[in-house]
Amino acid sequence: MPAPGGPDAVDAHRAYTTMIEAARPFRAGTRFRALPDVRFLVDGGRIRAPGDLLPGPDDTSAEQYGARLDEELEGRGHLLLVEQPLVLDPVLWAQVRSLVTPLWERAGYPVLPVVTELALGEGITENDAPAHEPLHSTLLWVLHGTVTAVPRDARAGGALTAGPGDLLHRPAGRPHRLSFGSRTLALRLRVARDPRLLTAAVKDAVAGLVQERRGRDDVPYLALPPDEIPGAPVVPELARTAEEMRETTEAPGLDRVLGTAWARRVSAAGLEPAPDARPSVRLSPDDRLRPASAVVRMPLDEGDTWLWAVGGHAFSVRGALGERVVARLRRGDTPTVRQLCTVAGPGREAAVTALLEKLYTLRGVQLDGREDTA
């Protein structure tokens, strides 16, 4: 099916240059537990340390890079995969967020983070995950070239080929083989579907809260057998941790942590990690602003404190002042900072300006007439 936003919703050249930046440290050797992660596949397997087979500064276009690999690999099929590349380029991240937001608005926002991947391939078939591991549904946008999806189960239908601007959807538990045509660049999103991933996410949140309570105490050594009342063995440190976990799951703080994570995730359209905030600016009264991304708001307590989430980041706002400022920004014109301060009434200029500067650092607003390049 055609992708939402049209074939140019994501800048293919920008995606390629982001892959070059992600590959730069991997050209020197293999890295572990690093994001973005880079993998290089050829027919028959993966090259663990591809070195100069990865794109570098002299490979100024995907076409030039592909031609170089054709010569060095003597026509052998190859596939470059970069996981979580969007964190390197806030503009590309925003383009992908704009691409997927209409889908989430129709189908619902993902509860867990979406894994993004850029794939640059040529004449190679990639086998997807085994059928007994239905962890994710997959969305694949073809930016250049062609991708053919072949179901591993013949009863699931025939092959389907997608070209530039097309979207392929593979539901969880229906593995396909993906064949990459000539000079193919694609964006792939993996959306969590397996309930075990929900359990892991809540476990991590609970563990973080327990660690905050306990501090940085080292795990002790204990005598064997431990001193105890006759009966089942009890290790005091483990028992205390179990009690702290029980108290944490019953306290309202866990709901707040999970709710904050959800608000941040919605504001990022599930694309995590989000890029870092950009450097702050000092806004002048005559600066004109336009909204650049949605602001997600949810109450923090019974009072007048609200959680705001913008571009994958969250902060708190007191009162209704911010609501009036955002409503004014949504009118469709480009108000000045002075006009936005007027919305809040006399004496609130400093508070409104500080809020607008915060929104700017998180890419919630943009200075009119200035291209958003960072």
Secondary structure, DSSP 8 states (H G I E B T S, - for coil): -B-TT-TTSS-HHHHHHHHHHHHGGGGGS--SS-SSEEEEEETTEEES--GGGS--TT--SHHHHHHHHHHHTTT--EEEEEES-GGG-HHHHHHHHHHHHHHHHHH---SS-BEEEEEEEESEEEE---TT---EEEEEEEEES-EEEEESSGGG---EEE-TTBEEEE-TT--EEEEE-TTEEEEEEEEE--HHHHHHHHHHHHHHHHHHHHTT-------SS----SSS---HHHHHHHHHHHHHHHSHHHHHHHHHHHHHHHHTTTB-S-----------TT-BEEE-S--EEEE-SSSSEEEEEETTEEEEEESSHHHHHHHHHTTSS--BHHHHHHHH-TT-HHHHHHHHHHHHHTTSEEETTS----
